[in-house]
């Protein structure tokens, strides 16, 4: 439709319109995971034309178990990525200068989900148990939590045995682990859908345990921010993205349907995506896209508080900027 429209304008002598259409700035966004309502705001912004209104031609690249967003960004495969702050700060300390430019997610959706039959009623019951943990950068919040509790992660009666969990709930269903990592909007409901009722489960939300860290922020490379044109494009991108997120919060079912339209795998279901979007809306609520420095500092303190093996070893410098959201929110 778009190319036909441009051709029609050119044929009618309206070359200015055609030239403006062709001059849209290309932006590639790399997601942290597969196409799902976790990223609904971006798909809404694409579908509703919010990016186009800003003069942007945005490509959204789904993630997956074998895709590390920071590596894609460092390799030039994306302009901006979605990542969790623990992973981003750890990556920055290792030499890849990621910078948070916006924080659409205000709250953490991460938790441990346990079967009550395994007698895990409080964190005091973790020692001696096997706990499922996601890796590839997702393990950092868990490791920080265990450090805060003073629980070793190398097994034994006084520690926990860490089971490297795939991105599924099988270890709980197959009784391989007493508890597994879940998100409030995704894997928890996979457990329920597998036939385990909610009253058979105990959940421990990182948010409630005082060890919540920021999730699903937008990150770019520090050097790219030295380019005024890039910064201008990021202002437009963030403004349009947040417009998409607020629309998704207010229209969760319609937003889920948009996500389904972009799921080329056909793996997602309407029931699951609508439920996911309603849960995700609880996490983005209260955010206008700007990173709250207090939330950032809390995340840093959690990550530094890892005893002899902290996730990061020193206070980061230059790991975020409010310049992009300040400009985006001023218009």
HELIX and SHEET records of a PDB file:
HELIX    1   1 UNK A    2  UNK A   11  1                                  10    
HELIX    2   2 UNK A   15  UNK A   22  1                                   8    
HELIX    3   3 UNK A   37  UNK A   39  5                                   3    
HELIX    4   4 UNK A   40  UNK A   47  1                                   8    
HELIX    5   5 UNK A   50  UNK A   53  1                                   4    
HELIX    6   6 UNK A   69  UNK A   74  1                                   6    
HELIX    7   7 UNK A   85  UNK A   93  1                                   9    
HELIX    8   8 UNK A  116  UNK A  118  5                                   3    
HELIX    9   9 UNK A  123  UNK A  125  5                                   3    
HELIX   10  10 UNK A  140  UNK A  149  1                                  10    
HELIX   11  11 UNK A  170  UNK A  173  1                                   4    
HELIX   12  12 UNK A  187  UNK A  193  1                                   7    
HELIX   13  13 UNK A  198  UNK A  200  5                                   3    
HELIX   14  14 UNK A  222  UNK A  226  5                                   5    
HELIX   15  15 UNK A  228  UNK A  250  1                                  23    
HELIX   16  16 UNK A  252  UNK A  262  1                                  11    
HELIX   17  17 UNK A  270  UNK A  284  1                                  15    
HELIX   18  18 UNK A  293  UNK A  304  1                                  12    
HELIX   19  19 UNK A  307  UNK A  309  5                                   3    
HELIX   20  20 UNK A  323  UNK A  329  1                                   7    
SHEET    1   A 5 UNK A  56  UNK A  61  0                                        
SHEET    2   A 5 UNK A  25  UNK A  30  1                                        
SHEET    3   A 5 UNK A  80  UNK A  83  1                                        
SHEET    4   A 5 UNK A 217  UNK A 221 -1                                        
SHEET    5   A 5 UNK A  98  UNK A 102 -1                                        
SHEET    1   B 3 UNK A 179  UNK A 183  0                                        
SHEET    2   B 3 UNK A 110  UNK A 115 -1                                        
SHEET    3   B 3 UNK A 201  UNK A 205 -1                                        
SHEET    1   C 2 UNK A 130  UNK A 133  0                                        
SHEET    2   C 2 UNK A 161  UNK A 164  1                                        
END                                                                             
